[in-house]
Amino acid sequence: MTNPTLQSLRAQVDDINLEILKLLNERGRVAQEIGKIKSLQGVNRFDPVRERQSLNLIQEHHDGPFESSTIQHIFKEIFKASLELQEDDHSKALLVSRKKKPEDTIVDIKGEKIGDGNVKFVMGPCAVESYEQVREVGLALKEQGIKVMRGGAFKPRTSPYDFQGLGIEGLKILRRVADELDLAVVSEIVTPQDIEIAAEYLDVIQIGARNMQNFELLKAAGSIDKPILLKRGLAATIDEFINAAEYIMSRGNGNIILCERGIRTYERATRNTLDISAVPILKKETHLPVVVDVTHSTGRRDLLLPCAKAAIAIGADAVMAEVHPDPAVALSDSAQQMDIPQFNAFMEELKSVAAKF
């Protein structure tokens, strides 16, 4: 009797692989039938007692060269895959996903439609400092045809000694200027308790990067009939970002705008690192409009224009940036805000870029 050759042993392995594949598919079909019965009976699909019984039975009959822990791991993966087969793909898809809603969501902000295929702009001061400051910026926005103004009334800051914003008074200033100039306003809210009063003054409620996983705030935002601008967390993965949006939509509010604003990396040349690839990923995986905040992602005035061009070129629905009448005396983030002449030059160039896409 001759010893088996490498080629013949590989042929045996191929035959065994095909037999395993056949048995796995057969097991999967049986698991699907079990899932149908459980669904009719209203029984939970996952049964830990039954899984333990199956693992014990396998262990009793295991006499091969593999470690027991290896066999258990393999079968647990088979159990997990079989359990997923019992779930309907449509039912387990996230509400924010393309699987659930193939067409784009368009968020209407007082007639300004974000996500309709045309590039829009959201501009304004980092922080609301006074009525005069906000109005001067608002007039500049209006001259450029911009309809949505941002402005921080509640300012969560790294240092407790930095300017924290004017709070409710800041919201009132935003509303007053918006009404006078026929603009829509967006501002950040940091606690669930402020949602109700903010809804009286704001057209869009922003949930900032530091609160992206403030789940009670997300739930509260999902319970009101008001567009939500959700910013990506400082070190959040795209999956975590999408699930944060799901918290809002799961409570009934589907008017969500996602905002890529840069993530924290080891790089120090910019305030954050703009993850420009997140834009097409988010637009592929979700049906929600995507905004790119070039101010917070870069922290540098000299990088605002090239990053805004990149955002438009890669498919962003809107660009967000900060404008201040006199950035040198701004109470927060002076280095990253444009003055009004810089803003006008910025907008003129961006409009020509946007017209090409």
C-alpha positions as CSV (number, residue, x, y, z in Angstrom):
1,M,0.0,0.0,0.0
2,T,1.5,3.4,-1.1
3,N,1.4,6.4,1.2
4,P,-1.1,9.1,0.2
5,T,0.3,12.0,-1.8
6,L,-0.2,15.6,-1.0
7,Q,-2.5,16.0,-4.0
8,S,-4.7,13.0,-2.9
9,L,-4.9,14.4,0.7
10,R,-5.9,17.8,-0.7
11,A,-8.6,16.1,-2.8
12,Q,-9.9,14.4,0.4
13,V,-10.0,17.8,2.1
14,D,-12.0,19.3,-0.8
15,D,-14.5,16.5,-0.7
16,I,-14.9,16.9,3.1
17,N,-15.3,20.7,2.7
18,L,-18.1,20.1,0.2
19,E,-19.8,17.6,2.6
20,I,-19.5,20.1,5.4
21,L,-21.0,22.8,3.2
22,K,-23.9,20.6,2.3
23,L,-24.5,19.8,5.9
24,L,-24.2,23.4,7.0
25,N,-26.8,24.5,4.4
26,E,-29.1,21.6,5.4
27,R,-28.7,22.7,9.1
28,G,-29.5,26.3,8.0
29,R,-32.7,25.3,6.3
30,V,-33.8,23.3,9.4
31,A,-33.0,26.4,11.6
32,Q,-35.2,28.5,9.4
33,E,-38.1,26.2,9.8
34,I,-37.5,26.2,13.6
35,G,-37.5,30.0,13.4
36,K,-40.9,30.0,11.6
37,I,-42.5,27.8,14.3
38,K,-41.0,29.9,17.1
39,S,-42.4,33.1,15.4
40,L,-45.9,31.6,15.2
41,Q,-45.7,30.5,18.9
42,G,-44.3,33.9,20.0
43,V,-41.2,32.2,21.5
44,N,-37.8,33.9,21.7
45,R,-35.5,32.7,18.9
46,F,-32.5,32.5,21.2
47,D,-32.8,29.7,23.8
48,P,-29.6,29.5,26.0
49,V,-30.8,26.3,27.7
50,R,-31.2,24.6,24.3
51,E,-27.8,25.9,23.2
52,R,-26.1,24.5,26.3
53,Q,-27.8,21.1,25.7
54,S,-26.5,21.0,22.1
55,L,-22.9,22.0,23.2
56,N,-23.0,19.3,25.8
57,L,-24.1,16.7,23.3
58,I,-21.3,17.7,20.9
59,Q,-18.8,17.6,23.7
60,E,-19.9,14.0,24.7
61,H,-19.2,12.8,21.1
62,H,-16.1,14.7,20.5
63,D,-13.0,12.5,20.1
64,G,-11.0,14.2,17.4
65,P,-7.7,16.0,17.3
66,F,-9.2,19.5,17.9
67,E,-9.2,21.0,21.4
68,S,-12.7,21.0,23.0
69,S,-12.6,24.8,23.2
70,T,-12.0,25.0,19.5
71,I,-14.9,22.7,18.7
72,Q,-17.1,24.8,21.0
73,H,-16.0,28.0,19.4
74,I,-16.8,26.6,15.9
75,F,-20.3,25.4,16.9
76,K,-21.1,28.7,18.7
77,E,-20.4,30.5,15.4
78,I,-22.7,28.1,13.6
79,F,-25.4,28.6,16.2
80,K,-25.0,32.4,15.8
81,A,-25.2,32.2,12.1
82,S,-28.3,30.0,12.3
83,L,-30.0,32.4,14.7
84,E,-29.4,35.2,12.2
85,L,-31.0,33.1,9.5
86,Q,-34.2,33.0,11.6
87,E,-34.4,36.8,11.4
88,D,-36.0,38.6,8.5
89,D,-33.3,40.8,6.8
90,H,-35.8,43.7,6.4
91,S,-36.9,43.6,10.0
92,K,-33.4,43.7,11.4
93,A,-32.2,46.5,9.2
94,L,-31.8,49.9,11.0
95,L,-34.4,52.5,10.3
96,V,-31.7,54.9,9.1
97,S,-30.3,52.3,6.6
98,R,-30.7,52.1,2.9
99,K,-32.1,48.6,3.3
100,K,-35.0,50.1,5.2
101,K,-35.5,53.1,3.0
102,P,-33.7,53.1,-0.4
103,E,-34.7,56.7,-1.4
104,D,-32.9,59.8,0.1
105,T,-34.4,61.6,3.1
106,I,-34.8,65.3,2.4
107,V,-35.0,67.5,5.5
108,D,-37.0,70.6,5.0
109,I,-35.8,73.6,7.2
110,K,-38.3,76.4,6.6
111,G,-38.2,75.7,2.8
112,E,-34.5,75.0,2.6
113,K,-34.2,71.4,1.6
114,I,-31.1,69.5,2.8
115,G,-30.5,66.4,0.8
116,D,-32.3,67.3,-2.5
117,G,-29.2,67.0,-4.6
118,N,-28.2,70.7,-4.4
119,V,-25.3,71.8,-2.1
120,K,-26.5,74.0,0.8
121,F,-24.6,76.1,3.4
122,V,-25.0,76.4,7.1
123,M,-23.0,79.4,8.5
124,G,-22.8,81.5,11.5
125,P,-20.7,82.4,14.6
126,C,-19.2,79.8,16.9
127,A,-21.0,81.3,19.9
128,V,-23.8,83.8,20.3
129,E,-22.2,86.8,22.0
130,S,-24.7,89.6,21.4
131,Y,-27.7,90.6,19.3
132,E,-25.5,93.0,17.2
133,Q,-22.9,90.3,16.5
134,V,-25.5,87.8,15.4
135,R,-27.4,90.3,13.3
136,E,-24.3,91.5,11.4
137,V,-23.4,87.9,10.5
138,G,-27.1,87.2,9.6
139,L,-27.1,90.1,7.2
140,A,-23.9,88.7,5.5
141,L,-25.5,85.3,5.2
142,K,-28.7,86.8,3.7
143,E,-26.7,88.7,1.1
144,Q,-25.1,85.4,0.0
145,G,-28.5,83.7,-0.2
146,I,-27.8,81.4,2.8
147,K,-31.0,80.5,4.7
148,V,-29.7,78.5,7.7
149,M,-27.7,80.2,10.4
150,R,-25.8,78.4,13.1
151,G,-24.8,79.8,16.5
152,G,-23.8,78.3,19.9
153,A,-26.0,79.3,22.9
154,F,-24.9,76.4,25.1
155,K,-21.1,75.8,24.7
156,P,-19.7,72.6,26.2
157,R,-16.0,73.4,26.5
158,T,-12.9,71.4,27.5
159,S,-12.1,73.8,30.3
160,P,-14.7,74.7,32.9
161,Y,-13.3,78.2,32.9
162,D,-13.9,78.9,29.2
163,F,-17.0,80.8,27.9
164,Q,-19.9,78.4,28.2
165,G,-22.4,80.4,26.1
166,L,-25.4,82.7,26.9
167,G,-27.8,79.8,27.3
168,I,-31.5,80.6,26.9
169,E,-30.7,84.2,26.3
170,G,-28.6,83.1,23.3
171,L,-31.5,81.1,21.9
172,K,-33.7,84.2,22.2
173,I,-31.1,86.3,20.3
174,L,-30.9,83.7,17.5
175,R,-34.7,83.6,17.2
176,R,-35.0,87.4,17.1
177,V,-32.4,87.8,14.3
178,A,-33.9,84.9,12.4
179,D,-37.4,86.4,12.5
180,E,-36.1,89.8,11.4
181,L,-34.1,88.4,8.5
182,D,-36.3,85.4,7.6
183,L,-33.6,82.8,8.4
184,A,-33.7,79.4,10.0
185,V,-31.5,78.8,13.0
186,V,-29.6,75.8,14.4
187,S,-28.0,75.6,17.8
188,E,-26.7,72.9,20.2
189,I,-28.6,71.6,23.2
190,V,-26.7,69.7,25.9
191,T,-29.3,68.2,28.2
192,P,-32.7,66.5,27.7
193,Q,-34.3,69.1,29.9
194,D,-33.5,71.9,27.5
195,I,-35.1,70.2,24.5
196,E,-38.6,71.5,25.1
197,I,-37.6,75.1,25.5
198,A,-35.1,75.0,22.7
199,A,-37.9,73.7,20.3
200,E,-39.6,77.1,20.9
201,Y,-36.7,79.1,19.6
202,L,-34.8,76.8,17.1
203,D,-35.6,75.5,13.7
204,V,-33.0,72.7,14.0
205,I,-31.6,71.2,17.2
206,Q,-28.0,70.2,17.1
207,I,-26.5,67.4,19.2
208,G,-22.8,68.1,19.4
209,A,-19.9,65.7,19.1
210,R,-19.4,65.5,22.9
211,N,-23.1,64.4,23.3
212,M,-23.3,62.0,20.3
213,Q,-23.7,59.1,22.8
214,N,-25.7,60.9,25.4
215,F,-28.5,58.4,24.9
216,E,-31.1,60.2,27.0
217,L,-30.6,63.3,24.9
218,L,-30.9,61.3,21.7
219,K,-34.1,59.7,22.9
220,A,-35.5,63.2,23.9
221,A,-34.5,64.5,20.4
222,G,-36.3,61.6,18.8
223,S,-39.5,62.4,20.7
224,I,-40.0,65.9,19.2
225,D,-41.1,67.0,15.8
226,K,-38.1,69.1,14.9
227,P,-35.1,68.5,12.6
228,I,-32.0,67.2,14.4
229,L,-28.4,67.9,13.3
230,L,-26.3,65.1,14.8
231,K,-22.5,65.6,14.9
232,R,-20.1,62.6,14.9
233,G,-18.3,62.1,18.2
234,L,-14.7,63.0,18.7
235,A,-13.5,59.4,18.4
236,A,-16.7,57.6,17.2
237,T,-16.6,55.0,14.5
238,I,-19.0,55.3,11.6
239,D,-21.0,52.4,13.0
240,E,-21.4,54.1,16.4
241,F,-22.4,57.3,14.6
242,I,-25.1,55.5,12.6
243,N,-26.5,53.8,15.7
244,A,-26.6,57.2,17.5
245,A,-28.9,58.4,14.6
246,E,-30.9,55.2,15.1
247,Y,-31.6,56.2,18.7
248,I,-33.3,59.3,17.4
249,M,-35.2,57.7,14.6
250,S,-36.4,54.8,16.7
251,R,-38.4,57.3,18.8
252,G,-40.2,58.5,15.7
253,N,-38.2,61.5,14.5
254,G,-36.8,60.8,11.0
255,N,-35.7,64.4,10.2
256,I,-32.0,63.8,10.9
257,I,-29.0,65.4,9.3
258,L,-25.6,63.7,9.9
259,C,-22.6,66.0,10.4
260,E,-19.0,64.8,9.8
261,R,-16.8,67.3,11.9
262,G,-13.5,65.5,12.1
263,I,-12.3,62.8,14.5
264,R,-9.5,62.8,17.0
265,T,-6.3,61.2,15.8
266,Y,-2.6,61.5,16.6
267,E,-2.2,64.3,14.0
268,R,-1.7,67.8,15.5
269,A,-1.5,69.9,12.3
270,T,-5.2,70.3,12.5
271,R,-7.7,70.6,15.3
272,N,-9.2,67.2,14.3
273,T,-8.8,65.0,11.3
274,L,-11.5,65.4,8.6
275,D,-12.7,61.9,7.7
276,I,-13.8,62.9,4.2
277,S,-14.4,59.2,3.2
278,A,-17.1,59.1,5.8
279,V,-19.4,61.2,3.5
280,P,-19.8,58.6,0.8
281,I,-19.9,55.8,3.3
282,L,-22.7,57.5,5.3
283,K,-24.6,58.2,2.1
284,K,-24.3,54.6,1.0
285,E,-25.2,53.0,4.3
286,T,-28.0,55.5,5.3
287,H,-30.6,57.5,3.6
288,L,-29.9,60.6,5.6
289,P,-28.3,63.9,4.3
290,V,-24.7,64.5,5.3
291,V,-23.1,67.9,6.2
292,V,-19.4,68.5,6.6
293,D,-18.3,71.0,9.2
294,V,-15.0,72.3,7.9
295,T,-14.4,74.6,10.8
296,H,-14.3,72.1,13.7
297,S,-12.6,69.5,11.6
298,T,-9.6,71.7,10.7
299,G,-9.6,74.5,13.3
300,R,-7.7,76.6,10.7
301,R,-9.1,79.4,8.5
302,D,-6.5,78.6,5.8
303,L,-7.9,75.1,5.3
304,L,-11.6,75.9,5.2
305,L,-11.8,76.5,1.5
306,P,-9.9,73.4,0.2
307,C,-11.8,71.2,2.7
308,A,-15.1,72.6,1.7
309,K,-14.3,72.0,-2.0
310,A,-13.4,68.4,-1.1
311,A,-16.7,68.0,0.8
312,I,-18.7,69.2,-2.2
313,A,-16.7,67.1,-4.6
314,I,-17.2,63.9,-2.6
315,G,-21.0,64.4,-2.3
316,A,-21.8,66.3,0.9
317,D,-25.3,67.7,1.0
318,A,-24.2,70.9,2.8
319,V,-21.1,72.6,4.2
320,M,-20.9,74.2,7.6
321,A,-18.5,76.9,8.7
322,E,-18.1,79.7,11.2
323,V,-18.2,83.4,10.6
324,H,-17.6,86.3,13.1
325,P,-17.6,90.1,12.5
326,D,-14.2,90.3,14.3
327,P,-12.7,86.8,15.0
328,A,-9.8,88.3,16.9
329,V,-12.1,89.3,19.8
330,A,-14.4,86.2,19.6
331,L,-15.2,84.6,22.9
332,S,-14.4,81.2,21.6
333,D,-12.4,79.6,18.7
334,S,-11.1,82.8,17.2
335,A,-8.5,81.1,15.1
336,Q,-11.0,79.1,13.1
337,Q,-13.6,81.7,12.3
338,M,-13.8,83.8,9.1
339,D,-14.4,87.5,9.1
340,I,-17.1,88.7,6.8
341,P,-14.9,89.7,3.8
342,Q,-13.2,86.3,4.1
343,F,-16.6,84.7,4.2
344,N,-17.8,86.5,1.1
345,A,-14.7,85.4,-0.8
346,F,-15.1,81.8,0.5
347,M,-18.8,81.7,-0.7
348,E,-18.1,83.1,-4.1
349,E,-15.5,80.4,-4.8
350,L,-17.6,77.7,-3.3
351,K,-20.7,78.6,-5.4
352,S,-18.7,78.1,-8.6
353,V,-17.5,74.8,-7.3
354,A,-21.0,73.7,-6.3
355,A,-22.3,74.6,-9.8
356,K,-20.0,71.9,-11.3
357,F,-21.5,69.1,-9.3
